[in-house]
Amino acid sequence: MAATHDIRMKVPFHDLDPMQVVWHGNYFKYFDVARFGLFASVGVDLYAYLTEHQMVFPITRTSIKHILPLRFDESFICRATVTEARYKIAMDFEIRRPETGEICTRGKAEQVAVKLPDMALEFEIPSEISHALGF
């Protein structure tokens, strides 16, 4: 079963733009908090993997759809769901209001495995990571 992780957050003042809504680029920060919460929940530590195996997992593709704005001090839930973890790590993201269930934002991201120091693209995600993520 593919891994999913929810994290509850609150909009801080410094994330707002001049229109008093969350600046569009901050949604990727929220996605990253959920992504690394998901990794931690299944026992995957990408920093430890880097130091032990000399492999990194850069983001190669992202997309986002803004539906409803988030405002100062508003609580929200960001969900990360793994959709692929064999040849790349692909995740879907959803930000919603916990009280109403309204979806505010949807997004996607993809990561690949790259071996250091020569920056060689690996054509598979290491099996221990793939299995931990449900694939």
N, C-alpha and C positions, 0 to 999 in steps of 0.2 A: 504494500500500500504506500502510495506517495506521501511524503512528509508535508504537514501543514503546521503553521504556528501563528497564533494570534498574540499581539501585544497591544496593551492599552497605553495611550499617550495623551498628552495635553499640549495644546498649542502655546508656546512661549511668545512673549511680546516680540523678541528679536527675530522671529520667523515671519513677521508681517511685512507687507509692502506698503507703499503710500496709500493704497485704497483700503487698508486695514483688513486685508485677507492674507492668507498664507501665500508668500511669494512662490511662484511655480517651481523653482529649482529646489525648494526645501522638501518637496514630496519625495525626491530621490533619497534624501537623508532618512526620511521615515521608512522608505522601502529597505534601506540598508540596516536599520535597527531591527526590522522584522526578519530580514535575511539572516543576520548573524544570530538572532534569537532562535531561528529555525535550526541553523547549523549546531548551535550549542545544545538544543533539545535532543538532537540525535547523536551527540558525542563527536561532532566534527569540529576540529580546531584548525582553521586554515593557516593561521600563523605558525602553529606547531608543525603543520605539514610542510610549510616553507622551510623551516629550520632543519627538519629531519630528512626531507626528501628533495630539497632544492626545486620545488615546484610551486608556481603561483597560478592564480585563477582570475585573470583579468575579465572585467565586463567588456563584452564586445558589441552588445546591442541593447538598446533600451527603447521603450515607448511608453507614453502616458496619455490618458484621456481624463481631462478635468471635467467633472459633471456638476458638482456643487462646491462652493468655496468653504474652507474652514476659516474660523475667526479666532481671535484672541481668547485664550483660556478654555476653549472648547475641547471636550474629551472626544477621542476617536479611537477606533480599533483598526490596526493595520494587520492584515492577514497575508502571509507569504505561503504559497503552495508550489511545490516542485512539480513540474510537468514533464521533465526529461532529465535524466542523469546518466546517460550512457556515453554519448559522444560530446555532449556539452551539458552544462547545468542550466536549465531553463526554469524560470519561476514566473508565476502570475502573482500580482499584488492587488489588493482591494482595500480601500480605506472607507470605513462606514461609521455613521453615528450610532453609538450603542443604544441610545434611547429609542430611536425610531427605525433603525436598520437601514436608513437611507444610504445609498452608495454615493460617496463624494468623488472618488478617484479610482481609476483602474490603471494598472500598468503591467509591463512585462520586462524581463531582463534575461540576458544570456551571458554565460561565462564559459571559458574554455580552459583547458589545462596547458600550461607552458612550462617546459623544463629549462631551468637555469644552469649554467650561465649563458648558454648559447641561444636562449629564447626560442627553442624548438617547440613548435606546436605539437602537442600530443593528440592523437586521433581518438582517444578514449579517456573517459574519466577513470581514475584509479578505482579498482573494484571495491575497496573498502569504503570509499566515499559513496560510490554509486549504490551499494547495498544499504548503507546507513540512511540514504535518502529515499529508499523504497524501490529501487530498480535493480 
